[in-house]
Amino acid sequence: MNASSIDGSSHLLLEIAGVLYEGRMDGENATMCRAPRAHPGVASNAETFARFAQDQYNDAVVLLAALAGKLKSTNNTYAEYDDGVRSKLNSVLVSGRYTEPGDR
């Protein structure tokens, strides 16, 4: 496992979420299809689609941000566990002593 790779991946996911959020749908695009510029049936369907698309878009941004946080948390947990194992191994190396096989 490579902790820096996990950390980098979490930053990348967060960056993607930020870029997606900044590039969100322009409200003007959805208003171009409103009545009286378009037929009322078309305007209604376009508004329904725009609301659904915006909802799905927001969900994707939030999901990417949540995954980034979970990945960062996993990395921190792994680092803590790895430090604990390392300290136990170091204590064995420091306080342990070698006993000849015949002296056991």
Secondary structure, DSSP 8 states (H G I E B T S, - for coil): --HHHHHHHHHHHHHHHHHHHHT---HHHHHTTSTTTS-HHHHHHHHHHHHHHHHHHHHHHHHHHHHHHHHHHHHHHHHHHHHHHHHHHHHHHHH-----GGG-
